[in-house]
């Protein structure tokens, strides 16, 4: 049923003609691109990754919303920029979202409401969350048609400020308030997410990092026993427990090393030499390789020193690695490539709003984090499906969302067909067609 009530009163005339507005355009949606995300979700079987481990004790005779339907609605809304569960109350009749949840846009049941979603988010216990985390690792492995020869695991943490009495929230001076400090692990070459783990707002210990990496590496090697795994991280992750674990599991690693008085003394002549060679406008950078053993390390390690002199002075940075090769190549081409990890964290934190962790129970916040991982998978699948040399391959999620998701669309439910009508002058329509064709071709 359409409405013809006056809308947006007081608009100024155009070309000598009065300008009026009314809400009588029919069954329209501003989230037309969710139809494309539906194909990505189907190809990945994404709803089952999160929903299937949940214990369902409901009487199925009275169930209206399955767990898969609720998870799908939540992930689709997050991907479309509606990250709050409250937003689903306003989107309950959105035709594109209904189709994305495999429901008829006019005769199908509405989207689950916010209270229903809140009950879902508080359903998972520790065992269930563990199973979901393992299934996300399995999802990452299923994304490859053949086992890769090698993969790169970038690991880092980020602050997640809280504003209440949430469990695990701690005061962190660096973050400037009470926060969580979740750990994120991505595959460095493809940008695919592997695991996002909710944890207290403090720096992780070496034993905690080693425990997380042990579970991730063992799960990956269940699928790919012979894959070479490179672990890449900053100095937070260069702990003796981590180095011992990675050697024991036959993994490669390149990790930052915090400078200490001994390393500073070793680098002093190198810094002086670079400062002596420096000339205004011509920074000097040198690399040195040495064998070094910190007091807490179980054995000497190969350490690379990058020494640089600029107009701001001279400094030195160190990384530890077991990779063969020249120091310059390992530092600039292998270690510095982990800077892309910051963009991946920005995608999940800033553009899917994974910091919307306002539940009191940490288990509920971890479940929310998994939902945002699901939204990341949806948007990242669209980005990977873009033509290889197009600018969309390097676009952030805000750009992907504004171009390919936030599209006006009229939806008509006919007797045997659901018709989608998009604008005749849709920008980047050819790219949207190419992305959709690739996603549907990869479907089951």
N, C-alpha and C positions, 0 to 999 in steps of 0.2 A: 504494500500500500504506500503510495507516494504522498508527500506533503507539499502544499502550495502556500504555506504561510510566508509573510514578508520576512526577508532575511537581509542583514547588513543594511539597515536604513541609513539615509543621509548621504548616499554616494553622489559625488559631483558628476555633472553631465559630461559626455564625450561627443565631440563633433556636433554640438548643438542638440544632442539627443539625451533624454533622461536615461539614467542607468538604474536598473532595478535588479534585485537578486532574490531567488527563492530556492528552497530545498525541494526541488521537484525533478531532479535528474534521474531518479530511480535508484536501483540497487548498485551503488558505486562503492569502491574501496580505494583508499590511498596506498594500499599495500599490495598492489597487483603483482609485484615480483615474488611474493611468497609462493606463487604457483611454481616458480622455478626452484625455489628452495625445497619445495615438497619433493621434487625429483631427486635432489641431492640426499634428502633424509631417507627416501626409499632405497636409494642405491647403497647407502651406508648402513641401513637397518639401525638407525641411530636411536630411535625411541626404545627399542628393546635393550640396548646397552645399559640404559639407566633404569628402565621400568621393570625389566624381567626379574632382577634379584630382589625386588621389594616383596615382602610377604603380604599376600592378599587374603585376608580372613573374612571378607565381606560375603554376604549372600548374593551370589551372582544373579539370582532372579530379580533383584532390585537394583542392580548396578546400571547406572546411566553412563558414567564416564569411566572408561578403563584407565589403568595407570598409563598405558601407552598414549592414550588420547590426551591425558593431562600433561604428560611430559612433552608431547609434541606441541601442544598449545603454548606452553611456557617457553620452549626453545624458539618457536617461531616468533612469538611476541618480542623476546629479547633481541633476536636478529633484526627485527623491524624497528628497533629503537624504543620499545616499550618494556623497559627492564623491571618495572615494579609489578608485583602480583596484582595490585589494585587496578592496573591498567586493563586487566582482562574483563573487569566489569563493564568498562566502556567499549570493549571490543567484542562483546559476546555475540553480536549480530553481524560482525564484519564478514562480508561474503568471501573475500580472498582468504582470510584466516580460517573460515569454516572449510573451504576446499583444501587448504593446506593440512587440515586435520582430518581429511578424508570424510567430510560431511557435506551433504547437499546444502547449497547456499540458502535455499528458501524453505525446504521441507525438513532439513536435518535438524538435529538437536543443537541447542546453543553451546557455546564454549563454556567450560567449567568456570565458576566464579572464584573470586579471591579466597573466600573461606575454604573452599574445596582444595585449592592449590596449597594453602597454608597447612592444611592437614596432611597433604601429601609430603610437603617438605619436612615435616616433623616426624615422618613415619620411620625413616631409616635408622638402624642402630649401627654399631661399629662393624659388625660382621658384614652387614649389607653394604656399607660404604666400601669396605675392603674388596668385596666382590665386584662392585661397580668400577673401582679403580683398575682392577685387573682386566675387566672387559674393555676399558678404554685403551689399555695397552694392546689387547687383542685387536681392537678396531684399527689401531695404527698399523699393526702388522698386516691386516687384511687389505690395507690400502695399496699393497704392492702385488702385482701379478706374478712376479718372480722374486725370490729372495735377493736382496741387494748384496753386493760384495762388502760394502761398508756403510755405516751410518755414523752421524755425529749427534751426540746428545748434549745440548746446551742446557745447563742448569743454573738457575738464579732465583733469587727471592725478591719480593717487593713489599712495601708497607701498604697496609689496608686500614686506614683510620676508622675507629669506631666511635659511637656517640651514645653509649649506654653501658649496661652491666653485662655484656656478652661474656660467655665463658671463653677462656684462653686469651682475653684481651690483657695486654700488659703495657705499662708506660715505656715509651721508647723515645729517648732524647733526640736521636737523629730524625725520627719521623715527626717529632713535635707534638706528641700526644699519645693516648692509648691506641693500640693498634693490634692487628694480626700481622703476621709476616709469612704469607703462604709461599711455598716453593713451587716453581713452574719448571717443567722439563719439556723442551721442544726438540724436534729433529732439525738440526741446523741447516741442512741442504734444502729441505722441502717446506719448512715452516709448519709442519704438522704437529699438533699438540700430542703429548704422550701422557702427562700426568700433571694435575694441579692439586696441591696438598695443603689444606688448611692447618695452621700451626700457630703457636703463641708468638706474640710480638717481640721476639728477641732473636739474636743471631743463632743459627743452628749449630749444635755441637758436632764434632767430628763423628762421634758414634751415631748420631741421628742421621747425618748425611749418608754415612756408609750403609745404614739400615735401609734407607729409601732406595739408594742405588742398587743394593743387593736384590731387592724385590723386582725392580724395573729390569735389570740386566738378565736375571734368571727367567723372567716371563718372556722377554724378547727371544732369548736363546731356546726357549721351548719351541718357538716357531722357526727360528733360523739358527741352528747349532753352530754354523761355521761363519757367521757374519762377524766382521771386524767392527768393534765399537770404540769410538773415540769420545772420551768425556772431556768437556771443555767448560771451564768456569773461572770465576775470579778468585781472589785470595781467600775469600770466606770458605772455599771448598777445598783448600789445600791443607788438609789435616792428616796426621799420620795414619789414622784409621782408614781414611779414604785411599791414600796411596797404597797401603798394604792390601786393601780389598781389591783395588784395580789390578795390582800385580798378580794376586791370587786368581782372579777371574780372567787373566790374560787380555786385559783391555788396554788400549792406548789412552793417554791422557796428556793434556796440556793445560796447566792451571797457574793462575797468578800466585805470586809469593809475596807476602808482606815484608817490607824492608825492615831490617833489624840492625843494631849497631855493627855487627860483624859484616853483613853485606854492604852496609854504608861505607865502612872502612875499605872494603875491597874495591868499591866503585869510585872512591875519591880520586885516585890518579886518572881514571878514565874520564871523569867529569872535568877535571882540570885540563886534560888534553883537548877535549871538545870545546871547552870555553876558550882556550888559547887559539883554536882554529876558527872560531866563530867570527863572522863578519856581518854587519848590519844587512838585513834582508836575505841572508844566506844561512839558514839553520844547519847545524851539523848533527848528524845522527850516526852512531857507531854501534856495532853489536859484538858481544863477546860471549864465549861459551866456556863454562867451567864445571867442575865437579864439586858439589857442595853437600854437606850433611848437617842439617839442623839438629839441635840437641834431642828433639823428640822423634826424629825420623829413625827408622830401623836400619837404614843403609844409605850410602851416598847416592845422590841423584844428579842427573844432567840438568843444569840450570843455565838459562840464557839471560844475559843482561842487555837491555836496550838503554843506551846512554845518549842524551840529547842536550844540545845547547841552543838556546834561542835568545831573543831580546829580553825574555823574562828570567833568564838564568839557566842553570844546568840541573838536570835531574836524572835519575836512573830508576828503571823498573825491571822486575825479574819475573820469569816464569819457569816452572819446572815441567819437564816432559820426558817421555821415553821414546819419542819419535826420532827416527834418524833424519839427517839432513842439515843444511846450513842454518845458522842461527837467524840470519836476516829473513830467509824464506819462512821459517817456522813461526817467527814472531809476526811478521807483517801479513802473510797470506793465510796462516792457520789460526793463530791466537786472536789477532785483531778482527777476524771475521765474526767472532762472537758478539761484536757490537750490534749485529742484526737482531740478536736476542732482545735488545731493548725495544725494537720496533714490534716484535711479537708480543711482548708483555704489554706494550701500549695498546695493541689491538684488542687483547682480551680484557685489560683493565679499564681502559678509557672508552673504547668503542662498543664493548658489550656490557660495560659497567659491572665487572665481576666483583667490584668492591661493595656491591649492594648486599652486605652480609649483616643484616640488622636483627637476625634471630637471636634469642637468648642462648639456645643450646648450640654447642659447636657442631654437633652432628647435622643439625638443620642447615647451618652455614656451609658445611662441607658439601651437602647435597645441592645447595644453591650453586656452589662453585662448579659442580659437575654439570648443572644445567647451562651455565655460561660456557663451559667447555663444549657442550653440544652446539650452542649458538655459534661458537668460534668455528667448529667443523663445518657448519652450514655455509657461513660467509666465505671461509677459506676454500671450500669446494667450488664456489662460484668464481673466486679469483683464479684457482688453478685451471678451471675450464675455459677461461678467456684465451683468445688466440695468443700463441707463444710470444710473439714479438709486439703485442699490444701494450699500451701503457697500463692496462688494468692488472697485469701481472705484478706490478710493483705498487699498486694503489693500496692505501690503508682502508680499513673497514668502513670508515665514515663515507669515503668516496664510493665504495662498492654499494653501500646501502642507499645513498642518495641517487645513484644512477640506475641501479638494477633492482632495487626492492621498493623504494618509495615511488611507485608509479600508479597513476590514476587508471582505474579499470572498471568498466561496467560489466556486471555479471547477470546473465539471464538464464534461468532454469526452465528449459523447454521439456517436452514430453520425453524425448530420448536423448537430449543433448544439453550440456551446460555450455553456453556461449560466453566467451570472454571478449570484450571489445576494448581495445587499447587506443590511445590517441593517434590520430592520423599523422601527426608531426612529432612522434616520439623520438627524442634525441638518442643517438647510439642504438637505434633499433637493430641494425645489422649485427652489432656485437651481442645484443641480447639473444638474437636468433641463433648465433653460433654457439653461445654458452649453453642455451637450452638444448640444442641438437647434440652437443657433446655429452651433457648430463643424461639425457634420455637414452642415448646410444649405449651408455655404460650401465643402464639399469638392469634389474633382474629379468 
